[in-house]
Amino acid sequence: MSDVSARDLNRYLFFLNRRRTQFMAERLNKYGLMGPMYSFLLCLEKNHGISQDFLVSYFSVDKGTVARLCKRLEELGLILRSICDDDRRLYQLALTEQGREMLKVIHQHLNDWSDRLLAGFDQADRQAAFVLLQRMADNIT
């Protein structure tokens, strides 16, 4: 890196991630959602019927944490956990109607975050930012 140091880039990436985490926590804690629980719901929205092991792998979180958070999501009535027919050691996950309703709340807060993050950006700047972020993500996948 020439003009921008890796240190500066990492500082801003960390800052943005931390602020998003705080933003979402402030809005979702009142629903009993904490940490990556809302991310689990977003993942379930796109991947119906996944196992807890999928979440372990996808989010790089340990099995105990995933099991504990999924149990809490079930207690909140947001997901159903059922023993997988193919492998009785695994839990298969599905959103409930209440979980789908919660996703509407989550999406609204994520839209609010995006609006705040991109305030003052015109459409060309927004598109350029998206393309650059997408390229960064492609570099590490």
DSSP file (Angstrom, degrees, kcal/mol; ACC not computed):
  #  RESIDUE AA STRUCTURE BP1 BP2  ACC     N-H-->O    O-->H-N    N-H-->O    O-->H-N    TCO  KAPPA ALPHA  PHI   PSI    X-CA   Y-CA   Z-CA
    1    1 A M              0   0    0      0, 0.0     5,-0.1     0, 0.0     4,-0.0   0.000 360.0 360.0 360.0 135.2    0.0    0.0    0.0
    2    2 A S        +     0   0    0      3,-0.1     3,-0.0     0, 0.0     0, 0.0   0.886 360.0  16.1 -99.2 -72.9    1.4    3.4   -0.9
    3    3 A D  S    S+     0   0    0      1,-0.1     2,-0.5     2,-0.0     0, 0.0   0.848 126.8  49.5 -75.0 -34.3   -0.8    6.3    0.1
    4    4 A V  S    S-     0   0    0      4,-0.0     2,-0.1     3,-0.0    -1,-0.1  -0.917  82.8-139.7-110.0 124.8   -2.9    4.4    2.6
    5    5 A S     >  -     0   0    0     -2,-0.5     4,-2.3     1,-0.1     5,-0.2  -0.467  19.0-121.7 -81.4 155.3   -1.2    2.3    5.1
    6    6 A A  H  > S+     0   0    0      1,-0.2     4,-2.7     2,-0.2     5,-0.2   0.857 115.2  58.4 -59.5 -34.9   -2.5   -1.2    6.1
    7    7 A R  H  > S+     0   0    0      2,-0.2     4,-2.1     1,-0.2    -1,-0.2   0.923 106.8  45.5 -62.1 -45.3   -2.7    0.2    9.6
    8    8 A D  H  > S+     0   0    0      2,-0.2     4,-2.3     1,-0.2     5,-0.2   0.924 113.3  49.9 -64.4 -44.7   -5.1    3.0    8.6
    9    9 A L  H  X S+     0   0    0     -4,-2.3     4,-2.5     1,-0.2    -2,-0.2   0.939 112.7  46.4 -59.8 -47.7   -7.3    0.7    6.5
   10   10 A N  H  X S+     0   0    0     -4,-2.7     4,-2.6     1,-0.2    -1,-0.2   0.858 109.3  55.5 -64.3 -35.5   -7.6   -1.8    9.4
   11   11 A R  H  X S+     0   0    0     -4,-2.1     4,-2.5    -5,-0.2    -1,-0.2   0.931 111.3  43.3 -62.6 -45.4   -8.3    1.0   11.9
   12   12 A Y  H  X S+     0   0    0     -4,-2.3     4,-2.7     2,-0.2     5,-0.2   0.893 113.5  50.7 -69.6 -39.5  -11.3    2.2    9.8
   13   13 A L  H  X S+     0   0    0     -4,-2.5     4,-2.3    -5,-0.2    -2,-0.2   0.928 113.3  46.1 -62.3 -43.8  -12.6   -1.3    9.1
   14   14 A F  H  X S+     0   0    0     -4,-2.6     4,-2.8    -5,-0.2     5,-0.2   0.928 112.6  50.7 -62.8 -45.2  -12.4   -2.1   12.8
   15   15 A F  H  X S+     0   0    0     -4,-2.5     4,-2.6    -5,-0.2    -2,-0.2   0.928 111.7  46.7 -59.1 -47.9  -14.1    1.2   13.6
   16   16 A L  H  X S+     0   0    0     -4,-2.7     4,-2.3     1,-0.2    -1,-0.2   0.905 113.7  48.3 -63.8 -41.8  -17.0    0.7   11.2
   17   17 A N  H  X S+     0   0    0     -4,-2.3     4,-2.4    -5,-0.2    -1,-0.2   0.926 113.0  48.0 -63.9 -44.0  -17.5   -2.9   12.3
   18   18 A R  H  X S+     0   0    0     -4,-2.8     4,-2.4     1,-0.2    -2,-0.2   0.917 112.1  48.7 -63.7 -43.7  -17.5   -1.8   16.0
   19   19 A R  H  X S+     0   0    0     -4,-2.6     4,-2.8     2,-0.2    -1,-0.2   0.885 111.2  50.2 -65.9 -38.2  -19.9    1.0   15.4
   20   20 A R  H  X S+     0   0    0     -4,-2.3     4,-2.7     2,-0.2     5,-0.3   0.916 109.9  51.3 -64.0 -42.5  -22.3   -1.2   13.4
   21   21 A T  H  X S+     0   0    0     -4,-2.4     4,-2.3     1,-0.2    -2,-0.2   0.925 113.4  44.5 -59.5 -45.3  -22.2   -3.7   16.2
   22   22 A Q  H  X S+     0   0    0     -4,-2.4     4,-2.6     2,-0.2    -2,-0.2   0.920 112.1  52.7 -64.8 -44.6  -23.1   -1.0   18.7
   23   23 A F  H  X S+     0   0    0     -4,-2.8     4,-1.1     1,-0.2    -2,-0.2   0.930 113.8  42.1 -56.7 -49.4  -25.8    0.5   16.5
   24   24 A M  H  X S+     0   0    0     -4,-2.7     4,-2.3     1,-0.2     3,-0.3   0.892 112.6  53.7 -68.9 -39.3  -27.5   -2.9   16.1
   25   25 A A  H  X S+     0   0    0     -4,-2.3     4,-2.2    -5,-0.3     5,-0.2   0.916 105.4  54.1 -61.4 -43.1  -27.1   -3.8   19.8
   26   26 A E  H  < S+     0   0    0     -4,-2.6    -1,-0.2     1,-0.2     4,-0.2   0.821 117.3  37.4 -60.2 -30.9  -28.8   -0.6   20.9
   27   27 A R  H  < S+     0   0    0     -4,-1.1    -1,-0.2    -3,-0.3    -2,-0.2   0.746 122.7  38.6 -93.8 -26.1  -31.8   -1.3   18.7
   28   28 A L  H ><>S+     0   0    0     -4,-2.3     5,-1.7     1,-0.1     3,-1.7   0.624  90.8  82.1-104.9 -14.9  -32.1   -5.1   19.1
   29   29 A N  G ><5S+     0   0    0     -4,-2.2     3,-1.9     1,-0.3    -1,-0.1   0.853  85.2  63.7 -59.0 -33.4  -31.3   -5.7   22.8
   30   30 A K  G 3 5S+     0   0    0      1,-0.3    -1,-0.3    -4,-0.2    -2,-0.1   0.699 101.8  51.4 -65.9 -16.7  -34.9   -4.7   23.7
   31   31 A Y  G < 5S-     0   0    0     -3,-1.7    -1,-0.3     2,-0.2    -2,-0.2   0.391 123.9-104.9 -95.3   1.1  -36.0   -7.8   21.7
   32   32 A G  T < 5S+     0   0    0     -3,-1.9     2,-0.4     1,-0.3    -3,-0.2   0.514  77.8 136.4  87.3   5.2  -33.6  -10.1   23.5
   33   33 A L      < +     0   0    0     -5,-1.7     2,-0.3    -8,-0.1    -1,-0.3  -0.738  25.3 167.8 -89.6 130.8  -31.2  -10.3   20.6
   34   34 A M    >   -     0   0    0     -2,-0.4     3,-2.0    -3,-0.1     4,-0.1  -0.960  45.0 -13.0-139.4 158.2  -27.6  -10.0   21.4
   35   35 A G  T >  S-     0   0    0     -2,-0.3     3,-0.6     1,-0.3     4,-0.2  -0.204 126.4 -13.5  54.5-136.8  -24.3  -10.6   19.7
   36   36 A P  T 3> S+     0   0    0      0, 0.0     4,-2.1     0, 0.0    -1,-0.3   0.315 103.1 107.5 -82.4  11.5  -24.5  -12.5   16.4
   37   37 A M  H <> S+     0   0    0     -3,-2.0     4,-1.8     1,-0.2     5,-0.1   0.894  79.8  48.9 -58.7 -40.7  -28.1  -13.6   17.0
   38   38 A Y  H <> S+     0   0    0     -3,-0.6     4,-2.1     1,-0.2    -1,-0.2   0.857 108.8  54.2 -68.4 -31.6  -29.5  -11.3   14.4
   39   39 A S  H  > S+     0   0    0     -4,-0.2     4,-2.3    -3,-0.2    -1,-0.2   0.866 104.7  54.4 -67.4 -35.3  -26.9  -12.5   11.9
   40   40 A F  H  X S+     0   0    0     -4,-2.1     4,-2.5     2,-0.2    -2,-0.2   0.920 108.1  49.5 -61.5 -43.4  -28.0  -16.0   12.5
   41   41 A L  H  X S+     0   0    0     -4,-1.8     4,-1.9     1,-0.2    -2,-0.2   0.906 109.9  50.5 -63.3 -41.3  -31.6  -15.0   11.6
   42   42 A L  H  X S+     0   0    0     -4,-2.1     4,-1.2     1,-0.2    -1,-0.2   0.896 110.8  49.6 -62.3 -39.8  -30.4  -13.3    8.4
   43   43 A C  H  X S+     0   0    0     -4,-2.3     4,-1.8     1,-0.2     3,-0.4   0.906 109.8  50.8 -65.3 -42.4  -28.5  -16.5    7.5
   44   44 A L  H  < S+     0   0    0     -4,-2.5    -1,-0.2     1,-0.2    -2,-0.2   0.825 102.4  61.8 -64.7 -31.3  -31.6  -18.6    8.1
   45   45 A E  H  < S+     0   0    0     -4,-1.9     3,-0.3     1,-0.2    -1,-0.2   0.889 114.9  32.8 -60.9 -38.2  -33.6  -16.3    5.9
   46   46 A K  H  < S+     0   0    0     -4,-1.2     2,-0.2    -3,-0.4    -2,-0.2   0.685 126.4  41.3 -90.9 -21.0  -31.3  -17.2    3.0
   47   47 A N  S >< S-     0   0    0     -4,-1.8     3,-1.3    -5,-0.1    -1,-0.2  -0.592  77.5-165.9-131.7  69.1  -30.6  -20.8    4.0
   48   48 A H  T 3  S+     0   0    0     -3,-0.3    46,-0.2    -2,-0.2    -3,-0.1  -0.289  72.4  17.8 -60.1 135.1  -33.8  -22.4    5.3
   49   49 A G  T 3  S+     0   0    0     44,-1.1    -1,-0.2     1,-0.2    45,-0.2   0.642  84.8 154.1  82.7  15.3  -33.3  -25.7    7.1
   50   50 A I    <   -     0   0    0     -3,-1.3    43,-3.3    43,-0.2     2,-0.2  -0.249  40.6-116.3 -71.5 165.1  -29.5  -25.3    7.8
   51   51 A S  B  >  -A   92   0A   0     41,-0.2     4,-1.2     1,-0.1     3,-0.5  -0.559  22.0-111.6 -95.9 164.8  -27.9  -27.1   10.7
   52   52 A Q  H  > S+     0   0    0     39,-1.6     4,-2.0     1,-0.2     3,-0.1   0.862 119.4  61.9 -61.2 -34.4  -26.2  -25.5   13.7
   53   53 A D  H  > S+     0   0    0     38,-0.3     4,-2.3     1,-0.2    -1,-0.2   0.846  97.0  58.0 -61.1 -33.3  -22.9  -26.9   12.3
   54   54 A F  H  > S+     0   0    0     -3,-0.5     4,-3.2     1,-0.2    -1,-0.2   0.927 106.6  47.9 -60.5 -44.0  -23.5  -24.7    9.2
   55   55 A L  H  X S+     0   0    0     -4,-1.2     4,-2.5     2,-0.2     6,-0.3   0.891 108.4  55.0 -64.1 -39.3  -23.6  -21.6   11.5
   56   56 A V  H  X>S+     0   0    0     -4,-2.0     5,-1.2     1,-0.2     4,-0.9   0.945 116.1  37.7 -56.1 -49.5  -20.4  -22.8   13.3
   57   57 A S  H  <5S+     0   0    0     -4,-2.3     3,-0.2     2,-0.2    -2,-0.2   0.925 117.3  49.5 -69.7 -46.5  -18.6  -23.0    9.9
   58   58 A Y  H  <5S+     0   0    0     -4,-3.2    -2,-0.2     1,-0.2    -3,-0.2   0.889 123.2  29.9 -63.6 -42.5  -20.2  -19.9    8.3
   59   59 A F  H  <5S-     0   0    0     -4,-2.5    -1,-0.2    -5,-0.2    -2,-0.2   0.453 100.5-126.4 -99.0  -1.9  -19.6  -17.5   11.2
   60   60 A S  T  <5 +     0   0    0     -4,-0.9     2,-0.3    -5,-0.2    -3,-0.2   0.937  61.8 142.0  53.0  50.0  -16.4  -19.2   12.6
   61   61 A V      < -     0   0    0     -5,-1.2    -1,-0.2    -6,-0.3    -2,-0.1  -0.908  56.3 -99.8-119.5 147.7  -17.9  -19.4   16.0
   62   62 A D     >  -     0   0    0     -2,-0.3     4,-2.1     1,-0.1     3,-0.3  -0.260  30.2-114.0 -69.7 157.1  -17.5  -22.3   18.4
   63   63 A K  H  > S+     0   0    0      1,-0.2     4,-2.8     2,-0.2     5,-0.2   0.851 113.5  55.6 -59.0 -39.1  -20.2  -25.0   18.7
   64   64 A G  H  > S+     0   0    0      2,-0.2     4,-2.4     1,-0.2    -1,-0.2   0.907 108.3  47.6 -62.8 -42.3  -21.0  -24.1   22.3
   65   65 A T  H  > S+     0   0    0     -3,-0.3     4,-2.7     2,-0.2     5,-0.2   0.932 113.5  47.5 -64.2 -46.2  -21.7  -20.5   21.4
   66   66 A V  H  X S+     0   0    0     -4,-2.1     4,-2.7     1,-0.2     5,-0.3   0.927 112.9  49.1 -61.7 -44.6  -23.9  -21.4   18.5
   67   67 A A  H  X S+     0   0    0     -4,-2.8     4,-2.2     1,-0.2    -1,-0.2   0.921 113.3  46.8 -61.1 -44.4  -25.8  -24.0   20.5
   68   68 A R  H  X S+     0   0    0     -4,-2.4     4,-1.9    -5,-0.2    -2,-0.2   0.921 115.2  45.0 -64.3 -45.6  -26.4  -21.5   23.3
   69   69 A L  H  X S+     0   0    0     -4,-2.7     4,-2.4     2,-0.2    -2,-0.2   0.875 113.1  50.5 -70.1 -36.4  -27.5  -18.7   21.0
   70   70 A C  H  X S+     0   0    0     -4,-2.7     4,-2.3    -5,-0.2    -1,-0.2   0.893 108.7  52.4 -67.2 -38.5  -29.8  -21.0   19.0
   71   71 A K  H  X S+     0   0    0     -4,-2.2     4,-2.4    -5,-0.3    -2,-0.2   0.917 110.5  48.5 -61.4 -41.5  -31.4  -22.2   22.2
   72   72 A R  H  X S+     0   0    0     -4,-1.9     4,-2.0     2,-0.2    -2,-0.2   0.902 109.3  52.0 -65.6 -41.4  -32.1  -18.6   23.1
   73   73 A L  H  <>S+     0   0    0     -4,-2.4     5,-2.5     1,-0.2     6,-0.9   0.879 110.6  49.4 -61.5 -36.9  -33.5  -17.8   19.7
   74   74 A E  H ><5S+     0   0    0     -4,-2.3     3,-1.4     4,-0.2    -2,-0.2   0.917 108.8  51.7 -67.2 -42.9  -35.8  -20.8   20.1
   75   75 A E  H 3<5S+     0   0    0     -4,-2.4    -2,-0.2     1,-0.3    -1,-0.2   0.841 107.1  54.0 -61.7 -33.2  -36.9  -19.6   23.6
   76   76 A L  T 3<5S-     0   0    0     -4,-2.0    -1,-0.3    -5,-0.1    -2,-0.2   0.548 116.9-117.8 -76.9  -7.2  -37.7  -16.2   22.1
   77   77 A G  T < 5S+     0   0    0     -3,-1.4    22,-0.4    -4,-0.3    21,-0.4   0.675  83.9 115.8  80.6  17.9  -39.9  -18.0   19.6
   78   78 A L  S   <S+     0   0    0     -5,-2.5    18,-2.1    20,-0.2     2,-0.3   0.733  75.6  21.0 -93.7 -24.9  -37.8  -16.9   16.6
   79   79 A I  E     -B   95   0A   0     -6,-0.9     2,-0.4    16,-0.3    16,-0.2  -0.931  64.7-135.2-137.1 162.7  -36.6  -20.3   15.4
   80   80 A L  E     -B   94   0A   0     14,-3.0    14,-1.8    -2,-0.3     2,-0.5  -0.965  16.4-158.3-113.8 136.8  -37.5  -24.0   15.6
   81   81 A R  E     +B   93   0A   0     -2,-0.4     2,-0.4    12,-0.2    12,-0.2  -0.970  16.8 171.9-114.3 129.0  -34.8  -26.5   16.3
   82   82 A S  E     -B   92   0A   0     10,-2.4    10,-4.0    -2,-0.5     2,-0.2  -0.983  40.1 -99.6-135.1 149.0  -35.4  -30.1   15.3
   83   83 A I  E     -B   91   0A   0     -2,-0.4     8,-0.2     8,-0.2     2,-0.2  -0.477  46.2-112.2 -68.2 132.2  -33.2  -33.1   15.3
   84   84 A C        -     0   0    0      6,-2.8     6,-0.2     3,-0.5    -1,-0.1  -0.438  14.6-144.1 -68.6 132.1  -31.9  -33.8   11.7
   85   85 A D  S    S+     0   0    0      1,-0.2     3,-0.3    -2,-0.2    -1,-0.1   0.865  99.3  48.7 -64.2 -37.3  -33.3  -37.0   10.2
   86   86 A D  S    S+     0   0    0      1,-0.3     2,-0.3     2,-0.0    -1,-0.2   0.818 128.1  18.5 -75.2 -31.6  -30.1  -37.7    8.3
   87   87 A D    >   -     0   0    0      3,-0.1     3,-2.4     1,-0.1    -3,-0.5  -0.851  65.1-161.1-144.8 102.3  -27.8  -37.2   11.3
   88   88 A R  T 3  S+     0   0    0     -2,-0.3    -3,-0.1     1,-0.3    -1,-0.1   0.527  88.3  68.6 -67.2  -4.9  -29.4  -37.4   14.7
   89   89 A R  T 3  S+     0   0    0     -6,-0.1     2,-0.3     2,-0.0    -1,-0.3   0.614  93.0  74.6 -83.9 -12.8  -26.4  -35.5   16.3
   90   90 A L  S <  S-     0   0    0     -3,-2.4    -6,-2.8    -6,-0.2     2,-0.5  -0.734  71.1-139.3-106.4 148.3  -27.4  -32.3   14.4
   91   91 A Y  E     - B   0  83A   0     -2,-0.3   -39,-1.6    -8,-0.2     2,-0.4  -0.898  15.3-147.8 -99.8 133.0  -30.1  -29.8   14.9
   92   92 A Q  E     -AB  51  82A   0    -10,-4.0   -10,-2.4    -2,-0.5     2,-0.3  -0.821  17.5-145.7 -96.6 141.3  -31.9  -28.4   11.9
   93   93 A L  E     + B   0  81A   0    -43,-3.3   -44,-1.1    -2,-0.4     2,-0.3  -0.841  20.6 172.6-115.5 144.5  -33.0  -24.8   12.1
   94   94 A A  E     - B   0  80A   0    -14,-1.8   -14,-3.0    -2,-0.3     2,-0.2  -0.994  31.7-113.7-147.1 144.7  -36.0  -23.0   10.7
   95   95 A L  E     - B   0  79A   0     -2,-0.3   -16,-0.3   -16,-0.2     2,-0.2  -0.489  26.8-142.7 -72.6 144.8  -37.5  -19.6   11.1
   96   96 A T     >  -     0   0    0    -18,-2.1     4,-2.2    -2,-0.2     5,-0.2  -0.496  33.0-100.0 -92.8 174.0  -40.9  -19.2   12.8
   97   97 A E  H  > S+     0   0    0      1,-0.2     4,-2.1     2,-0.2     5,-0.2   0.905 128.8  52.4 -60.4 -40.3  -43.5  -16.7   11.7
   98   98 A Q  H  > S+     0   0    0    -21,-0.4     4,-2.2     1,-0.2    -1,-0.2   0.871 107.2  53.0 -63.1 -36.7  -42.3  -14.5   14.7
   99   99 A G  H  > S+     0   0    0    -22,-0.4     4,-1.7     2,-0.2    -2,-0.2   0.894 107.4  50.5 -64.7 -40.4  -38.8  -14.9   13.4
  100  100 A R  H  X S+     0   0    0     -4,-2.2     4,-1.0     2,-0.2    -2,-0.2   0.875 110.1  50.5 -65.9 -36.2  -39.8  -13.7    9.9
  101  101 A E  H >X S+     0   0    0     -4,-2.1     4,-1.2     1,-0.2     3,-0.6   0.899 107.8  53.2 -66.0 -40.0  -41.5  -10.7   11.5
  102  102 A M  H 3X S+     0   0    0     -4,-2.2     4,-2.6     1,-0.2    -2,-0.2   0.852 100.3  62.2 -63.6 -33.8  -38.3  -10.0   13.5
  103  103 A L  H 3X S+     0   0    0     -4,-1.7     4,-3.0     1,-0.2    -1,-0.2   0.849  97.8  56.9 -61.0 -33.2  -36.4  -10.0   10.2
  104  104 A K  H <X S+     0   0    0     -4,-1.0     4,-1.9    -3,-0.6    -1,-0.2   0.914 108.9  46.0 -62.5 -41.7  -38.5   -7.0    9.1
  105  105 A V  H  X S+     0   0    0     -4,-1.2     4,-2.2     2,-0.2    -2,-0.2   0.929 113.3  49.4 -64.6 -46.1  -37.3   -5.1   12.2
  106  106 A I  H  X S+     0   0    0     -4,-2.6     4,-2.5     1,-0.2    -2,-0.2   0.931 110.5  49.7 -60.2 -47.5  -33.7   -6.2   11.6
  107  107 A H  H  X S+     0   0    0     -4,-3.0     4,-2.4     1,-0.2    -1,-0.2   0.883 108.9  53.1 -61.4 -38.3  -33.8   -5.2    7.9
  108  108 A Q  H  X S+     0   0    0     -4,-1.9     4,-2.3    -5,-0.2    -1,-0.2   0.926 110.9  46.1 -63.1 -43.6  -35.2   -1.8    8.8
  109  109 A H  H  X S+     0   0    0     -4,-2.2     4,-2.4     2,-0.2    -2,-0.2   0.884 111.8  51.2 -67.4 -37.4  -32.4   -1.2   11.3
  110  110 A L  H  X S+     0   0    0     -4,-2.5     4,-2.5     2,-0.2    -1,-0.2   0.888 110.2  50.0 -65.6 -37.6  -29.8   -2.3    8.8
  111  111 A N  H  X S+     0   0    0     -4,-2.4     4,-2.6     2,-0.2    -2,-0.2   0.907 109.7  50.9 -64.4 -41.2  -31.3    0.1    6.2
  112  112 A D  H  X S+     0   0    0     -4,-2.3     4,-2.3     2,-0.2    -2,-0.2   0.909 110.5  49.7 -61.3 -41.6  -31.1    2.9    8.8
  113  113 A W  H  X S+     0   0    0     -4,-2.4     4,-3.0     2,-0.2    -2,-0.2   0.928 110.9  48.9 -62.4 -45.7  -27.4    2.0    9.4
  114  114 A S  H  X S+     0   0    0     -4,-2.5     4,-2.4     1,-0.2    -2,-0.2   0.906 110.4  51.0 -62.0 -41.6  -26.7    2.1    5.7
  115  115 A D  H  < S+     0   0    0     -4,-2.6     4,-0.3     2,-0.2    -1,-0.2   0.915 113.6  45.0 -61.2 -42.5  -28.4    5.4    5.3
  116  116 A R  H >< S+     0   0    0     -4,-2.3     3,-0.9     1,-0.2    -2,-0.2   0.919 113.8  49.3 -66.6 -43.6  -26.4    6.8    8.2
  117  117 A L  H 3< S+     0   0    0     -4,-3.0    -2,-0.2     1,-0.2    -1,-0.2   0.863 118.0  39.3 -63.4 -37.5  -23.2    5.3    6.9
  118  118 A L  T >< S+     0   0    0     -4,-2.4     3,-2.3    -5,-0.2    -1,-0.2   0.224  79.9 140.7-102.5  13.9  -23.7    6.6    3.3
  119  119 A A  T <  S+     0   0    0     -3,-0.9     3,-0.1    -4,-0.3    -3,-0.1  -0.339  74.3  19.9 -57.2 133.5  -25.1   10.1    4.3
  120  120 A G  T 3  S+     0   0    0      1,-0.3     2,-0.4    -2,-0.0    -1,-0.3   0.371  95.7 121.9  86.2  -5.0  -23.7   12.7    1.9
  121  121 A F    <   -     0   0    0     -3,-2.3    -1,-0.3     4,-0.1     2,-0.1  -0.762  54.9-142.2 -88.5 132.6  -22.8   10.1   -0.8
  122  122 A D     >  -     0   0    0     -2,-0.4     4,-2.5    -3,-0.1     5,-0.2  -0.358  36.5 -92.5 -81.4 176.3  -24.4   10.5   -4.2
  123  123 A Q  H  > S+     0   0    0      1,-0.2     4,-2.4     2,-0.2     5,-0.2   0.864 127.0  52.9 -60.6 -37.3  -25.5    7.5   -6.2
  124  124 A A  H  > S+     0   0    0      2,-0.2     4,-2.5     1,-0.2    -1,-0.2   0.912 110.3  47.5 -65.1 -41.9  -22.1    7.2   -8.0
  125  125 A D  H  > S+     0   0    0      2,-0.2     4,-2.7     1,-0.2    -2,-0.2   0.903 111.4  51.1 -64.6 -40.8  -20.2    7.3   -4.7
  126  126 A R  H  X S+     0   0    0     -4,-2.5     4,-2.3     2,-0.2    -2,-0.2   0.927 112.1  46.5 -61.5 -44.5  -22.5    4.6   -3.2
  127  127 A Q  H  X S+     0   0    0     -4,-2.4     4,-2.5     2,-0.2    -2,-0.2   0.913 112.6  49.7 -64.9 -42.8  -22.0    2.4   -6.2
  128  128 A A  H  X S+     0   0    0     -4,-2.5     4,-2.4     2,-0.2    -2,-0.2   0.912 110.5  50.2 -63.3 -42.3  -18.2    2.9   -6.1
  129  129 A A  H  X S+     0   0    0     -4,-2.7     4,-2.5     1,-0.2     5,-0.2   0.920 111.3  49.1 -61.4 -43.7  -18.1    2.1   -2.4
  130  130 A F  H  X S+     0   0    0     -4,-2.3     4,-2.6     1,-0.2    -2,-0.2   0.926 110.8  49.5 -61.9 -45.5  -20.1   -1.1   -3.0
  131  131 A V  H  X S+     0   0    0     -4,-2.5     4,-2.3     1,-0.2    -1,-0.2   0.913 112.3  48.0 -61.6 -43.1  -17.9   -2.2   -5.9
  132  132 A L  H  X S+     0   0    0     -4,-2.4     4,-2.3     2,-0.2    -1,-0.2   0.915 112.6  47.8 -65.9 -42.7  -14.8   -1.6   -3.8
  133  133 A L  H  X S+     0   0    0     -4,-2.5     4,-2.5     1,-0.2    -2,-0.2   0.902 111.2  51.8 -63.6 -40.0  -16.2   -3.5   -0.8
  134  134 A Q  H  X S+     0   0    0     -4,-2.6     4,-2.5    -5,-0.2    -2,-0.2   0.909 109.2  49.7 -63.1 -41.7  -17.2   -6.4   -3.1
  135  135 A R  H  X S+     0   0    0     -4,-2.3     4,-1.7     2,-0.2    -1,-0.2   0.898 109.8  51.4 -63.8 -40.2  -13.7   -6.5   -4.5
  136  136 A M  H  X S+     0   0    0     -4,-2.3     4,-0.8     2,-0.2    -2,-0.2   0.932 111.1  47.8 -61.3 -45.0  -12.2   -6.6   -1.0
  137  137 A A  H >< S+     0   0    0     -4,-2.5     3,-1.0     1,-0.2     4,-0.5   0.906 109.5  53.2 -62.7 -41.3  -14.6   -9.5   -0.1
  138  138 A D  H >< S+     0   0    0     -4,-2.5     3,-0.8     1,-0.2    -1,-0.2   0.840 101.5  61.4 -62.4 -32.7  -13.7  -11.3   -3.3
  139  139 A N  H 3< S+     0   0    0     -4,-1.7    -1,-0.2     1,-0.2    -2,-0.2   0.758 109.9  39.9 -65.8 -24.0  -10.0  -11.0   -2.4
  140  140 A I  T <<        0   0    0     -3,-1.0    -1,-0.2    -4,-0.8    -2,-0.2   0.363 360.0 360.0-110.4   6.0  -10.4  -13.0    0.8
  141  141 A T    <         0   0    0     -3,-0.8    -2,-0.2    -4,-0.5    -1,-0.1   0.427 360.0 360.0-108.8 360.0  -12.9  -15.7   -0.4
